[in-house]
Amino acid sequence: MKLEGKVAFITGASGGIGGEIAMIFAKEGADVALAARRVERLEAVAEKVRALGGKALVCKCDVEKDEDIVSGLRATAKELGPVDILVNNAGIVSFEAVHELPDEVWDRTMQINAKAPFVAIREVLPSMIERKRGKIINVASVSGKIGLAYRSAYAASKHAVLGLTRALSAEVAALGITANCICPTFVATEMFDESIQKWADETGKSFEEQREELRNKVPMKRFIDPAECAPLALLLACDDSGGITGQAINVDGGFVQY
Protein backbone atom coordinates (compact mmCIF):
# COMPACT_ATOMS: atom_id res chain seq x y z
CA MET A 1 0.00 0.00 0.00
CA LYS A 2 1.30 3.41 -0.99
CA LEU A 3 0.67 5.20 2.33
CA GLU A 4 1.21 2.45 4.87
CA GLY A 5 2.44 3.83 8.17
CA LYS A 6 1.74 7.46 7.18
CA VAL A 7 -0.37 9.98 9.11
CA ALA A 8 -2.53 12.46 7.18
CA PHE A 9 -4.37 15.54 8.43
CA ILE A 10 -7.18 16.75 6.16
CA THR A 11 -9.25 19.91 6.63
CA GLY A 12 -12.74 20.12 5.18
CA ALA A 13 -12.92 16.35 5.56
CA SER A 14 -16.62 16.02 6.31
CA GLY A 15 -17.56 15.39 2.67
CA GLY A 16 -16.89 16.42 -0.91
CA ILE A 17 -13.27 16.46 -2.01
CA GLY A 18 -11.93 16.14 1.54
CA GLY A 19 -14.03 13.08 2.29
CA GLU A 20 -12.95 11.40 -0.95
CA ILE A 21 -9.28 12.10 -0.19
CA ALA A 22 -9.70 10.61 3.29
CA MET A 23 -11.15 7.44 1.82
CA ILE A 24 -8.46 6.90 -0.81
CA PHE A 25 -5.73 7.59 1.75
CA ALA A 26 -7.26 5.03 4.12
CA LYS A 27 -7.47 2.44 1.33
CA GLU A 28 -3.74 2.91 0.82
CA GLY A 29 -2.92 2.37 4.50
CA ALA A 30 -2.79 5.85 6.01
CA ASP A 31 -4.14 6.80 9.42
CA VAL A 32 -6.26 9.90 8.97
CA ALA A 33 -7.17 12.90 11.10
CA LEU A 34 -10.41 14.42 9.87
CA ALA A 35 -10.95 18.13 10.57
CA ALA A 36 -14.10 20.17 10.00
CA ARG A 37 -16.86 21.96 11.91
CA ARG A 38 -19.63 19.37 11.54
CA VAL A 39 -18.70 16.52 13.86
CA GLU A 40 -21.60 14.25 12.89
CA ARG A 41 -20.46 14.27 9.26
CA LEU A 42 -16.86 13.67 10.32
CA GLU A 43 -17.96 10.66 12.36
CA ALA A 44 -19.63 9.17 9.29
CA VAL A 45 -16.41 9.53 7.28
CA ALA A 46 -14.40 8.17 10.22
CA GLU A 47 -16.54 5.03 10.33
CA LYS A 48 -15.79 4.38 6.67
CA VAL A 49 -12.05 4.90 7.28
CA ARG A 50 -12.11 2.45 10.20
CA ALA A 51 -14.02 -0.08 8.12
CA LEU A 52 -11.07 -0.04 5.75
CA GLY A 53 -8.75 -0.91 8.62
CA GLY A 54 -7.29 2.53 9.23
CA LYS A 55 -7.26 4.69 12.32
CA ALA A 56 -9.39 7.82 12.20
CA LEU A 57 -9.28 10.80 14.54
CA VAL A 58 -12.15 13.29 14.47
CA CYS A 59 -11.06 16.89 15.09
CA LYS A 60 -13.77 19.52 15.48
CA CYS A 61 -12.04 22.39 13.75
CA ASP A 62 -13.22 25.77 12.56
CA VAL A 63 -10.45 27.08 10.31
CA GLU A 64 -11.62 30.62 11.00
CA LYS A 65 -9.91 30.10 14.36
CA ASP A 66 -6.15 29.65 14.22
CA GLU A 67 -6.19 27.98 17.62
CA ASP A 68 -8.53 25.24 16.33
CA ILE A 69 -6.10 24.40 13.55
CA VAL A 70 -3.12 24.24 15.90
CA SER A 71 -4.95 22.20 18.55
CA GLY A 72 -6.20 19.74 15.92
CA LEU A 73 -2.71 19.19 14.57
CA ARG A 74 -1.24 18.77 18.03
CA ALA A 75 -3.95 16.29 18.98
CA THR A 76 -3.16 14.35 15.81
CA ALA A 77 0.55 14.21 16.62
CA LYS A 78 -0.30 12.95 20.11
CA GLU A 79 -2.87 10.34 19.06
CA LEU A 80 -1.62 9.14 15.67
CA GLY A 81 1.94 10.39 15.40
CA PRO A 82 3.67 13.22 13.52
CA VAL A 83 1.83 14.42 10.43
CA ASP A 84 3.41 13.13 7.22
CA ILE A 85 0.75 14.46 4.84
CA LEU A 86 -1.09 17.76 5.26
CA VAL A 87 -4.09 18.43 3.05
CA ASN A 88 -5.49 21.95 3.28
CA ASN A 89 -8.88 21.47 1.68
CA ALA A 90 -11.36 23.61 3.65
CA GLY A 91 -12.63 26.63 1.76
CA ILE A 92 -15.48 28.99 1.02
CA VAL A 93 -16.66 30.91 -2.03
CA SER A 94 -17.97 34.47 -1.94
CA PHE A 95 -19.89 36.26 -4.70
CA GLU A 96 -19.97 40.04 -4.75
CA ALA A 97 -19.11 42.78 -7.18
CA VAL A 98 -15.86 44.44 -6.10
CA HIS A 99 -17.52 47.76 -5.25
CA GLU A 100 -20.12 45.94 -3.10
CA LEU A 101 -17.69 43.61 -1.28
CA PRO A 102 -17.85 44.13 2.53
CA ASP A 103 -14.67 44.02 4.60
CA GLU A 104 -15.99 41.14 6.67
CA VAL A 105 -16.54 38.94 3.57
CA TRP A 106 -13.07 39.75 2.23
CA ASP A 107 -11.48 39.04 5.62
CA ARG A 108 -13.37 35.78 6.19
CA THR A 109 -12.54 34.50 2.70
CA MET A 110 -8.86 35.30 3.19
CA GLN A 111 -8.81 33.69 6.64
CA ILE A 112 -10.40 30.40 5.56
CA ASN A 113 -8.85 30.04 2.11
CA ALA A 114 -5.38 31.55 2.58
CA LYS A 115 -4.39 32.12 6.20
CA ALA A 116 -5.67 28.77 7.52
CA PRO A 117 -3.40 26.78 5.16
CA PHE A 118 -0.47 28.98 6.21
CA VAL A 119 -1.19 28.38 9.91
CA ALA A 120 -1.40 24.61 9.36
CA ILE A 121 1.80 24.53 7.32
CA ARG A 122 3.67 26.59 9.91
CA GLU A 123 2.61 24.15 12.61
CA VAL A 124 3.65 20.92 10.83
CA LEU A 125 6.79 22.17 9.12
CA PRO A 126 9.28 21.95 12.01
CA SER A 127 8.56 18.24 12.47
CA MET A 128 8.74 17.60 8.73
CA ILE A 129 12.07 19.43 8.51
CA GLU A 130 13.43 17.47 11.46
CA ARG A 131 12.38 14.15 9.91
CA LYS A 132 13.40 15.27 6.39
CA ARG A 133 10.13 14.21 4.85
CA GLY A 134 6.64 15.54 4.32
CA LYS A 135 3.90 16.11 1.76
CA ILE A 136 1.89 19.33 1.72
CA ILE A 137 -1.14 19.44 -0.57
CA ASN A 138 -3.21 22.59 -0.88
CA VAL A 139 -6.57 22.31 -2.59
CA ALA A 140 -6.73 25.60 -4.44
CA SER A 141 -8.76 26.29 -7.60
CA VAL A 142 -8.30 27.37 -11.18
CA SER A 143 -9.45 30.69 -9.70
CA GLY A 144 -5.87 30.82 -8.41
CA LYS A 145 -4.83 31.19 -12.06
CA ILE A 146 -7.64 33.24 -13.63
CA GLY A 147 -10.27 35.74 -12.56
CA LEU A 148 -14.03 35.33 -12.87
CA ALA A 149 -16.61 38.06 -12.36
CA TYR A 150 -18.07 38.44 -8.85
CA ARG A 151 -15.35 36.23 -7.33
CA SER A 152 -12.66 38.77 -6.48
CA ALA A 153 -12.14 37.73 -2.86
CA TYR A 154 -12.14 34.05 -3.79
CA ALA A 155 -9.72 34.55 -6.68
CA ALA A 156 -7.40 36.68 -4.54
CA SER A 157 -7.38 34.05 -1.79
CA LYS A 158 -6.64 31.21 -4.20
CA HIS A 159 -3.90 33.19 -5.96
CA ALA A 160 -2.42 33.62 -2.47
CA VAL A 161 -2.48 29.85 -1.92
CA LEU A 162 -0.60 29.25 -5.16
CA GLY A 163 1.98 31.87 -4.22
CA LEU A 164 2.40 30.37 -0.75
CA THR A 165 2.81 26.88 -2.21
CA ARG A 166 5.41 27.92 -4.75
CA ALA A 167 7.46 29.92 -2.24
CA LEU A 168 7.25 27.08 0.29
CA SER A 169 8.34 24.51 -2.28
CA ALA A 170 11.43 26.58 -3.03
CA GLU A 171 12.29 26.73 0.68
CA VAL A 172 11.94 23.03 1.45
CA ALA A 173 12.74 21.28 -1.84
CA ALA A 174 16.17 20.17 -0.59
CA LEU A 175 14.75 18.92 2.72
CA GLY A 176 12.68 15.98 1.50
CA ILE A 177 9.42 17.94 1.59
CA THR A 178 7.13 18.64 -1.36
CA ALA A 179 4.37 21.23 -1.66
CA ASN A 180 1.81 21.23 -4.45
CA CYS A 181 -1.66 22.50 -5.31
CA ILE A 182 -4.66 20.73 -6.73
CA CYS A 183 -6.72 23.19 -8.78
CA PRO A 184 -10.26 21.94 -9.39
CA THR A 185 -13.17 23.85 -10.78
CA PHE A 186 -16.92 23.30 -11.00
CA VAL A 187 -16.84 20.28 -8.68
CA ALA A 188 -20.28 18.80 -7.98
CA THR A 189 -20.50 19.40 -4.23
CA GLU A 190 -22.96 21.02 -1.86
CA MET A 191 -20.79 24.14 -1.82
CA PHE A 192 -20.87 24.29 -5.61
CA ASP A 193 -24.66 24.23 -5.67
CA GLU A 194 -24.67 27.09 -3.17
CA SER A 195 -22.20 28.91 -5.40
CA ILE A 196 -24.40 28.47 -8.46
CA GLN A 197 -27.32 30.02 -6.60
CA LYS A 198 -25.22 33.01 -5.48
CA TRP A 199 -23.90 33.44 -9.00
CA ALA A 200 -27.44 33.29 -10.37
CA ASP A 201 -28.53 35.92 -7.85
CA GLU A 202 -25.77 38.26 -9.05
CA THR A 203 -26.54 37.78 -12.74
CA GLY A 204 -30.33 37.65 -12.55
CA LYS A 205 -30.54 34.14 -13.98
CA SER A 206 -32.38 31.14 -12.59
CA PHE A 207 -30.43 28.39 -10.85
CA GLU A 208 -30.90 26.02 -13.81
CA GLU A 209 -29.92 28.67 -16.36
CA GLN A 210 -26.76 29.48 -14.44
CA ARG A 211 -25.93 25.81 -13.94
CA GLU A 212 -26.29 25.07 -17.64
CA GLU A 213 -24.20 28.09 -18.61
CA LEU A 214 -21.37 26.97 -16.35
CA ARG A 215 -21.59 23.37 -17.55
CA ASN A 216 -21.26 24.52 -21.14
CA LYS A 217 -18.08 26.46 -20.31
CA VAL A 218 -16.33 23.17 -19.48
CA PRO A 219 -14.91 21.51 -22.64
CA MET A 220 -16.01 18.10 -21.33
CA LYS A 221 -19.55 19.52 -20.93
CA ARG A 222 -19.88 18.14 -17.42
CA PHE A 223 -18.95 18.98 -13.84
CA ILE A 224 -16.16 17.26 -11.93
CA ASP A 225 -16.97 14.50 -9.44
CA PRO A 226 -15.20 15.03 -6.08
CA ALA A 227 -13.80 11.50 -6.38
CA GLU A 228 -11.87 12.59 -9.48
CA CYS A 229 -9.65 14.81 -7.32
CA ALA A 230 -8.68 12.02 -4.90
CA PRO A 231 -6.31 10.02 -7.15
CA LEU A 232 -4.26 13.17 -7.77
CA ALA A 233 -4.08 13.80 -4.02
CA LEU A 234 -2.89 10.21 -3.56
CA LEU A 235 -0.17 10.67 -6.17
CA LEU A 236 1.05 13.87 -4.52
CA ALA A 237 0.96 12.21 -1.08
CA CYS A 238 2.95 9.08 -1.95
CA ASP A 239 6.60 8.46 -2.67
CA ASP A 240 5.92 8.05 -6.40
CA SER A 241 5.72 11.86 -6.71
CA GLY A 242 9.05 12.62 -5.04
CA GLY A 243 10.15 14.75 -8.00
CA ILE A 244 6.97 16.83 -8.17
CA THR A 245 6.92 20.07 -6.16
CA GLY A 246 5.81 23.67 -6.60
CA GLN A 247 3.12 22.61 -9.07
CA ALA A 248 -0.53 23.62 -9.46
CA ILE A 249 -2.33 20.81 -11.27
CA ASN A 250 -5.83 21.30 -12.66
CA VAL A 251 -8.75 18.89 -12.37
CA ASP A 252 -11.24 20.87 -14.41
CA GLY A 253 -12.36 19.08 -17.56
CA GLY A 254 -10.07 21.24 -19.70
CA PHE A 255 -11.50 24.58 -18.51
CA VAL A 256 -8.03 26.09 -17.94
CA GLN A 257 -5.10 24.69 -19.89
CA TYR A 258 -2.15 25.94 -17.86
GICORFEN-V713369 format. One record per residue. RES is the residue in one small letter. PHI is phi as a letter, one per 30 degrees, with the letter a starting at -180 (* if undefined). PSI is psi in whole degrees, 0 to 359 (NA if undefined). D_CENTER is the distance of its C-alpha to the mean C-alpha in whole Angstrom. Layout:
RES PHI PSI D_CENTER
RES PHI PSI D_CENTER
This chain:
m * 141 23
k d 336 20
l b 22 19
e d 131 22
g i 1 22
k c 152 19
v c 127 17
a c 142 13
f c 123 11
i b 122 8
t d 157 7
g i 38 7
a c 10 9
s d 357 12
g l 189 12
g h 219 10
i d 315 7
g d 319 7
g d 320 11
e d 322 11
i d 318 9
a e 317 11
m d 316 14
i d 327 15
f d 316 14
a d 319 17
k d 332 19
e c 14 19
g j 1 20
a d 149 18
d d 140 18
v b 129 15
a c 126 14
l c 120 12
a b 130 11
a a 178 12
r d 327 15
r c 97 16
v d 322 18
e d 324 20
r d 322 17
l d 319 16
e d 323 19
a d 319 19
v d 319 16
a d 321 18
e d 322 21
k d 320 20
v d 314 19
r d 327 22
a d 337 24
l d 0 22
g j 1 24
g c 163 21
k d 144 21
a b 131 18
l c 126 18
v c 124 17
c b 108 16
k d 117 17
c b 120 14
d c 109 14
v d 359 12
e d 343 15
k c 112 17
d e 322 17
e d 330 19
d d 319 17
i d 311 14
v d 316 17
s d 324 19
g d 318 16
l d 322 16
r d 323 20
a d 322 20
t d 314 18
a d 324 20
k d 318 23
e d 322 23
l c 335 21
g j 173 22
p e 143 20
v d 124 16
d c 328 16
i b 120 12
l c 124 10
v c 109 6
n c 99 4
n c 335 2
a e 142 5
g a 165 7
i b 160 11
v c 137 13
s b 150 16
f b 100 19
e b 147 22
a d 149 25
v e 315 25
h d 353 28
e c 7 27
l d 114 24
p d 152 25
d e 319 24
e d 327 22
v d 316 20
w e 311 19
d d 319 19
r d 319 16
t d 316 14
m d 321 14
q d 309 14
i d 316 11
n d 332 9
a c 311 11
k d 320 13
a e 314 11
p e 319 9
f d 314 12
v d 317 14
a d 316 12
i d 314 13
r e 325 16
e d 319 17
v d 340 16
l d 318 18
p e 318 21
s d 320 21
m d 318 19
i d 318 22
e d 320 25
r d 354 24
k h 40 23
r a 152 20
g l 151 17
k b 121 13
i c 122 10
i b 117 7
n c 121 5
v d 105 3
a c 238 6
s a 158 9
v d 345 13
s d 353 13
g d 356 13
k c 334 16
i b 174 18
g b 138 19
l b 145 20
a e 142 22
y i 14 21
r b 37 18
s d 314 19
a d 318 17
y d 312 14
a d 318 15
a d 319 16
s d 322 13
k d 327 11
h d 322 14
a d 320 14
v d 318 10
l d 318 12
g d 317 15
l e 314 14
t d 316 12
r d 318 16
a d 317 18
l d 315 16
s d 323 17
a d 325 20
e d 322 21
v c 5 20
a e 326 21
a d 3 24
l c 12 23
g i 15 22
i c 134 18
t c 153 16
a b 124 13
n b 162 11
c c 143 8
i c 130 8
c c 87 9
p d 171 10
t a 153 12
f h 54 14
v c 132 12
a d 83 15
t b 173 13
e e 319 15
m d 325 13
f d 319 14
d d 319 18
e d 322 18
s d 319 17
i e 317 20
q d 318 22
k d 319 21
w d 318 22
a d 320 25
d d 322 26
e d 327 26
t c 352 28
g i 12 30
k c 166 29
s d 165 29
f e 313 26
e d 321 27
e d 315 28
q d 320 25
r d 315 23
e d 322 25
e d 316 25
l d 317 22
r e 321 22
n d 344 25
k d 338 23
v d 125 21
p e 327 24
m d 354 23
k h 36 24
r a 163 21
f d 164 18
i d 135 15
d d 137 15
p e 327 11
a d 340 13
e d 344 13
c d 337 10
a d 318 11
p d 325 14
l d 319 12
a d 319 10
l d 315 13
l e 313 15
l d 340 13
a d 341 13
c c 171 17
d d 342 20
d d 337 20
s c 27 18
g e 334 20
g c 5 21
i c 117 18
t a 153 16
g i 18 16
q c 154 14
a b 102 12
i c 126 13
n d 144 13
v b 88 13
d b 14 15
g i 21 18
g i 11 20
f d 316 19
v b 131 18
q c 32 20
y a NA 19
